[in-house]
Amino acid sequence: MFSLVEEYLSGGITQKELSAREGIKVGTFKYWHGKYKSSQLEESTSKKSAKKGRDRDFIPITVSEVTPIAPSKLDFYYPNGVRLELSVILDTEGWSTIKMLVSCLD
């Protein structure tokens, strides 16, 4: 099947013509063509991996400076006169804490 796909890829014949000549459905040929492309991609990938080696697949990055996050001041005023004042860093953990506190007061 791959020899037919390679013949098609070399040019000079359409998928329809090749399928008719070989007595196969165009859909079957398209399936073979897809399998051929997949096998070529796998070969290419495995050659690159063997050539590079696993250690070179990762690109090292460096972080030059980390800026600390300043806490934010949040004030909650409830209808019954209760005032809740929070000083919290608004990262994922901070937002989770706020949601938990607010849900407890409802």
C-alpha positions in Angstrom: 0.0 0.0 0.0 2.8 2.4 0.8 4.4 1.9 -2.6 1.1 3.1 -4.2 1.1 6.1 -1.9 4.7 6.9 -2.9 3.8 6.6 -6.5 1.0 9.1 -6.0 3.3 11.5 -4.1 5.8 11.4 -6.9 3.2 13.1 -9.1 1.7 12.5 -12.4 -1.4 10.6 -11.2 -4.4 11.6 -9.1 -5.8 9.6 -6.2 -8.9 8.9 -8.3 -6.9 7.6 -11.2 -4.7 5.5 -9.0 -7.6 4.0 -7.2 -9.4 3.2 -10.4 -6.3 1.6 -11.9 -5.7 -0.6 -8.7 -9.4 -1.4 -8.2 -9.8 0.2 -4.8 -12.1 2.8 -3.4 -10.8 6.4 -3.2 -11.7 6.4 0.5 -9.4 3.3 1.0 -6.6 5.1 -0.7 -7.1 8.2 1.4 -6.9 6.0 4.5 -3.6 4.5 3.3 -2.3 8.0 2.6 -3.1 9.0 6.2 -1.4 5.9 7.5 1.6 6.7 5.4 1.8 10.3 6.7 1.5 9.0 10.3 4.3 6.5 9.8 6.5 9.2 8.3 5.8 11.4 11.2 6.7 8.7 13.7 9.9 7.9 11.9 10.8 11.6 11.8 10.1 12.0 15.5 12.0 8.9 16.6 15.0 10.0 14.5 15.0 13.4 16.1 14.7 12.0 19.6 17.5 9.6 19.0 19.6 12.4 17.5 18.9 14.9 20.2 18.7 12.7 23.2 16.1 13.1 25.9 18.1 15.7 27.9 18.0 18.1 25.0 14.2 18.0 24.6 13.7 20.5 27.3 14.6 24.2 27.0 16.0 25.6 30.2 14.5 28.8 31.5 15.7 31.2 34.2 13.7 33.6 36.4 15.7 36.7 36.9 13.7 38.3 39.7 10.6 37.4 41.7 8.5 40.4 42.8 6.7 39.8 46.1 3.0 40.3 46.0 1.8 42.9 48.5 -1.3 42.0 50.5 -4.5 43.7 49.6 -6.9 45.2 52.1 -10.5 44.1 51.8 -13.4 45.4 53.9 -16.7 43.6 54.2 -19.7 45.5 55.7 -22.7 43.4 56.6 -26.3 44.7 57.1 -26.2 43.8 60.8 -23.3 46.2 61.3 -20.5 43.7 61.4 -17.3 44.9 59.6 -14.7 42.4 58.5 -11.3 43.7 57.5 -8.9 41.4 55.8 -5.3 41.8 54.6 -4.7 39.0 52.1 -2.5 38.2 49.1 -4.9 37.8 46.2 -3.4 34.6 44.7 -5.3 31.4 44.2 -4.9 30.5 47.9 -6.0 33.9 49.0 -9.2 33.8 46.9 -10.0 30.4 48.2 -9.7 31.7 51.8 -12.0 34.7 51.0 -14.6 32.4 49.4 -14.5 30.1 52.4 -14.9 33.0 54.9 -17.7 34.6 52.9 -19.6 31.3 52.5 -19.4 30.8 56.3 -21.1 34.1 57.0 -24.1 33.6 54.7 
